[in-house]
Structure formats: C-alpha cells, structure tokens
Amino acid sequence: MKILIDAIPMTGLLTGIARYLRNLYLTVERLELADTAYFDGRLLSDAMPPLADSRKWQQTTQSVRHLPDPVVFGIRAARWLWYEHTLNRICRNRASGITLYHETAFTPAKLTTVPTVYSVYDLSLRRYKDTHPKERVWLFEYFIKTRLKYARHILTISEFIRKEIMEEFKVPPHMVSSVPLAPDPLFAPCTSAAVNAVKEKYSLPHDYLVFVSSLEPRKNIALLMDALAAAKTDIPLVLVGWHGWGDKDWLAQINAGVLKDRVFFTGHVPDQDLKAVYTGAAALVYPSLYEGFGLPIVEAMACGCPVICSDTASMPEVAGDAALLIDPHRSDSLAHAIDTMVHDTGVRTSFIQKGFGRAGQFTWEKTARQTIDIFSRVQ
C-alpha cells in the first residue's frame, strides 16, 4: 500500500491537526507499515514537509484575516480547485504507485482514480459555525455537498465525533471509524532545572495554572476569565497558544479589576518548552465548549500536570476518571474546581497519578496500526 497524504495541514504551526498527522505518519514510517507520499499543493515528495517558521506563519495568517471574507473565500476556493486538478493528474500516473489517498483537510477532493479516506476531526464548522471565520464555513459548506460522495471511508478521532458524523451526514456505521490520538512521546515530566529555565525564558510566575490552545472563541476563554476572577485563590494563569481569531472581549477584563497582572501570554511555544510549562503548572484548565479529542488533556497528564476540563463532547471520553470535569457553561463550576485543585493536595496528587495511567493508554503505535488496518480494508 502506498498512501498519498494531503500535506497542507502539516505545513503550518505544530497545533492539533499538524501534530496528529506528523505523529501518525512518523510512526507509520518507523514501523514500515506502508509507503507514504506527501502533496502540499505544489510539490509531491516522499519526505514529510517541514513545519512553517512560526513567526512568519502567524504574521501571514493575521494579515489574511484583515481581508474581506468573500475575497478570502474566493482565493481559497480557487486554490482548492487547482489542488484537485493537480491531485488527479498525480493519481492517474501509474508510475506514482498511489493506492490510497488520505484527505486531511476540510473536505474530500473530487478524486475517482484511487480510494479516498477522509479525516473529520470534529463538526465545529456545523455545530459551532459562529466560532469560525465566515470564509472557512462557506468553503466547507460549498464543497462538502458535492465532495463527500467521493470519500470511500471517513476516519475520525473519537467515538463522540463518530456518532455525530453518522447523524449529520446520514452515513452508515460501517463507513465511519474512530481511532484515538496520543500524546507525543516527548511529553514527560521535566527536571526542576528545565522548568525553572522555561519560567525565566517566558517570565512566568512561580505558581500558575496553564491553558494550552489557539486563542479562539470555541475555547471558552471568557468563561475562564470569569472563573479565575471568582475563585478564592489568586493563582495566575498562563495562556499558551497563537493569537487565533475572533473577538477577544475578555482582554478588557484582564486589564481591569482582579485579573490585572494575573494573566501571562507566551504565544506559540516549541514542544521542548511546552512540556516544561506543563510540568511546572498547578493544573491545566481546559474549559472548551467542543473538541474532537483534546490533545492538551493527555499531553498534560503525561507531564504530571493534573487536568480540569469540560464534561462535554469528546473530553470525558478522553479524560476518563483522570480529570476533574466541569460544566463549561458555569463559571462557578470552574472556579470551584480551580480552588479544589490548587488547595487540596490529596485531590491534586490523585489526579496526577490517574493522569499518568490514562495518558499511558494512548500510544502512537496503537493509533498507527489501527489506522493502517482501516486503510487496508478500504483500498
């Protein structure tokens, strides 16, 4: 089997989707489970494409955000049609040896020469469309209506999303499979010296809570600020992640009242630093409204960082009994959880130990083998 992968999502920042695809295919290659090729819309290569320069990528992305939505939609739609055209030319060439195409972007490509497996990470573009840029929602809706029929199989990352896909797209159960993700093997507890070095590098406080994600509406940061203000503890919060998109009215709350000087921003940080940030935190707070999986949950657990996360969508499925679950619509629920995790040493120690066990249940070798088994049945 030779898999052709849509590599476009792998060429941005190392966030959720890029992290998933890189870990999946690095493991596939290491275990020699299949041959792989990568197409980024311009180049076809047997080598995995490099990540973007973090600063340049964020600057470019932010500049595009200032363009009118119809303009961005038109540019992206034209690029996608050209991508499809070139993809078909590649797959028609028998010398390429491609036997299966893995679509990792928003919609399947219009491709008939080889079977397509289409990855759906969540249905936020349908269920939480108001939290996405309009042009992204338009692009999804424009193409999904005519392209879904080209997918031989749909692959997703949790049973929760699998059930949503069957309900939303009216597809039979045998057409959709879920394979969970895993923390990168790099994520493990750091030494005190490494933690202190990262605290100094980013000017972080001695004690802190951490939130890890793009700073976008679906992550529920406004409620997090309300909870932080209401909690009895005055522990600071560190926000790790790129600026993202959407209104950020909660920034005004930080600059006034009890949150002044209690919230720290690092921007996007490399993994070596991120694992030290996790290790040094009193807890990960992850009150997201909706997730397909929620990688920071198991990353934090693998680093010995106890987790507070939402009791909705896929998050209880991922966290099991190893996290303190909260109602993401109630700031008092999160405030109480913060106070409990910070002040109750017994509770915190219990969740740290449970977290190690839970994170250990997810490995990229399991994910890779299950994924390739599904691909083998499809091709």
N, C-alpha and C positions, 0 to 999 in steps of 0.2 A: 504494500500500500504506500502510495506517495500522496501526502496531504499538501494542498496549496492553501496557505493561510492569508486572509486579508490582514496585512501588517500595519495598516494605517493607525489603528488604535494603539499600536505598540511604539509609536514614534513620538508620543507626547511626554507628559510628566509620568513618573512612576506612581500612578494612583491606581485605584481599584482594578479597572479593566486591563490596563497595561501590565500590572503586577500579576494578575491571573494568567494572562496569555504567556508572559515570559516564563513564569514558573512552570506552567503546563508543558510548554514545548522544550524548555531546557531539560526537563525530566524525561520527556519522550525521547529526545536525542541521546541523553545519557544512558538510558536503558535500552536504546536501539529498538524501540517499539514500532517505529515507522520512519520512512524517509519524509523530509519536510522541505517545503519551498515557501518563500515569502514574497508577496507582491504589495508594494506600498503605493500603487497607482502610477508609478514611474518606472521602477526597477523590479525585475524578477531576480531573486537571489536565493541560493541555498543557505545563506547565512542570515541569522536573525538581525534585523536592522538596529542601529544604535538608538539610544534614547536621545531626545532633543536636549539642547542646552537649556537648563531650567529657566534662567533669567530671560533669554531671548524668546523662548516659547511663551512665557507669561506676558511679555511685552507685546508680542504679536497678537496673541489671543485677546488681550484687553483692547488693543486698537481696533480689532474687528468688531468688538462689542459695541463700538460707537457708531457703526454703520446702521442705516435703517434695516429693519428685519426683512422687508421684501428683497433688498439688494443682497443680503447675506444668503437668503433662501435661493435666489436665482444663481448665485455663484456656486453654492454647494450642490444644487441640483444638476447644473451643467457638468461639474466635476464628477458627480456620481455617474452620469450617463457616459462620460468619456471612460471612466473606470470600467464600467460594464463592457463597453466596446473592446477595450484592450484585454480585459479578462477573457472574453470569449475567444479572442484571437489566440491567446496563450493556451487555453484548454483544447482548442481544435488542433493544435500542433501535437501530433502523436509523439514526437521526439521529446516532449516535455515529461511524458510518463505520468502525468497527473491522473489519479484515480478517484480523488475526493476533494471537494472544496469546502473549507471551513469559513463561513461568513461570520465575522466577529464585530461588524459594525451595526448600524441601526436597522437595516432591512436586508433581506436576501437579494442577491444580484439576479438579474434575468439571465439565467445560465441553464442550458439544457444538455450540454455535452458530457458533463460528469455530475454525480450526485452532490447535492449541497446539504451540509449540516449548518443550521442557523442558530447562533448563540443569542439567547434572550436573557439579559441579566436581571431585569425587572420590568414592570409595566408602568413605571412612573410617568412615561410620556402619555399614557392614557389615564391613569388613576390620579396623578398629581401634575397634570399638564401646566397648571398655573405656576408651578415652581421651576419651570424650564423656560429658556428663551423661546419666543414665539416661532422664530425661524426653524428651530430644531423640531418643535412639534409639527409644524407644517411639512417639513421634509419627511418625517416619519409617516404621517398620515397620507401624504401624496404617493409614496412608494409602497407602503405596506399593502395597500388594497390590490395592487397588481403584481406584487413580487412574492407574497407569501406562498403562492401556489408552486413556486419553483424550489421550495425547501423540501427535501426528502424527509428530513427529521429536524426537530427542534431540541436543542440542548440548553438546559438552564442549571442554576446553581443552588437551588433549594426546593424542597417539596412544596413549600408555600407558593413559590412562583410557578412551579409546575401546574398546580391546581388552578392558579389564576389564568395561565396561558390556555388551558383546556376550556375554561369558562369564557374567556374573552374572545378567542379565535375559533371556538367551536371545532376543535380538532380532537380526534380520538386519543385515548390514553397511550396506545402503542406508538404514537407519533412523537411523544414528548418524554424526555428522560432528564432526571436531575442528578448531578454529580457535585458534591460539596467541594468547596475550596479548602485551603490550608494556610497556616502561617508560613512565611518564608523561613527556611531553616536558620537564617541569620538571626531571627528574633529569639533571644535567650537573655537571661539576666546578665547585666554588666557588672563590672567591678565598681567599687565606690569611687576609685580614681577616675574611671571613664565617665561616671555620672557627674562628678564634680567638674570635670573638664568641659562637658557639654553645658552645664549650668553657667559656667563662666563665659563660654563662647557666645551663648544667646542671652546673657544677662538675666537668667531665670532666678526666681526666689528659692530659698532653701526647701520649703514645703510647698506643694502645689497639686491641684487637680489638672488633668490633661484632657483635651478634646482633640481628636485627630480626624480631619476630613476637609474637603473643599468647603469654603465658607459660602454655602448656597442655601436657599430657603428651606428645602426639604429636611435639612439637618436640624431645624428647630432651635436655632441659636437664641432667638428672642426669649423663648421659654427658659432656656438655660440661664440667661441673664437674670430673669425674674427669680428663679430658684436660688441662684447664687446670692442675690440681694436678700432673700427671705431666710436663708439658712442661718443658724445660730453661730456657726463657725465663720471666721473671717479669712479662711484659707484662699490664696489666689488661684486663678485659673490661667492655664497656658493653652492658647489656641494654635494648633499646628495644621497648616494647610494653605494652599494658594487662595487668592482672593475670591475666586469663583465668580458668581453672577448674582443678579437680583438685588432688590433693595436691602439696605442694611440699617434700618432704623434703630436697631439695637446698639449701634455705635454711639448714639447720643446718650443712651443710658449708661454706657461705660464712662463717659466723660463727665457725668454728673452724679452726685449722691454717693452712696456707699460703695459703688464699684470703682470709683476713681482710684487709680494706681493698683488695682487688684487684678487686672486682666492684661496678659502679656501675649504678644504676637511673634511668632517665629517665621511665618511664611512656610513655604515648602522646604523640608529638610531631607538630607540624604539618609538612607536606612541606618548607616552606622551611628548617626546622631539620634535618629528616631528611637532605636532600641534603648539608648541611654535615657532618653526623655521618658519612655515608658517605665523603665526600671526605677527611676527616681520619683515617680509620681505616687501620690497617696491613693489615686484611683483614676481610671478612665471614666469620663462621663460621656455617654453616647445616647442622647435623647431623641434620636432621629425618628421622624414620622413614618418612614417607609424605607426598607432595604431589601435588596435581593439576597444578600448574605450578611455583609457587615464585617469585612476583614479586620478592622481595628479591634474588634472584640477578641478574636483568637490571637492576634498579634500581641495585644496587651497581656493576655493570660500567659502566653509563652514566656513573657519577660518578668513574670511575677508581679504584675500590676493588677489589683482587683478591679472588677468591672461593674459599673452601673449602666444599664441600658434599657431601652424601651421594651414593653411587653407586647409589641405589635409586629405584624408582618413576619419576616423570617427570623427575627432576632431571638425569640425564645427557643426556636428550633436549633439555632447555632449555639447559644449560650448554655442550654440545658439548665441544670441546677447550680451552675458555677458562676452566676452573676446575680446581682441584686436588681430585680426587674421593677420598672416604674411605669406609671401611666404618662405617656408623653403629652397629654393634654392638660395635665395638672402640675403646676409649678410646685405646689406644696408637697406632692408625692416625691418629686426630685429633691427638693430641699431637705426633706426628712431622710432620704437615702444618703445624701451627702453628709449630713450630721452623723448618721449611724456609721458610715464607713470611716469617717475621719476620727471619731471619738471612741468607737467600740473596737478595741484591739482584737478581741476574740472573733468578732464577725469578720473583720478585715483579714485576719490570719486564715480563717476558714475558707474565705473566697479565694485567697491566694493559692492555697493547696488544691482546692477544687479546680481552679483555673488551670493549673499545670496539667492535671489529669484530663480535663476537657480538651485543651489545646493539643495534647498528645494523641487524641483520637483522630485528628485530621492530619494527613500527610500528602505531599505532592505525588509520592509514588502511587498511593491508592487512587488519587484523582486521575493521574495519567493512565494507569492501567484500566480503570473503569471507562474513561473517555475513549481510549483506543478500542476497547471491546465494543462500544456502541458504534464507533465508526466502521468497524469490521462488519457489523451486521447490516449497516446501511449501504455500503458500497456494492 
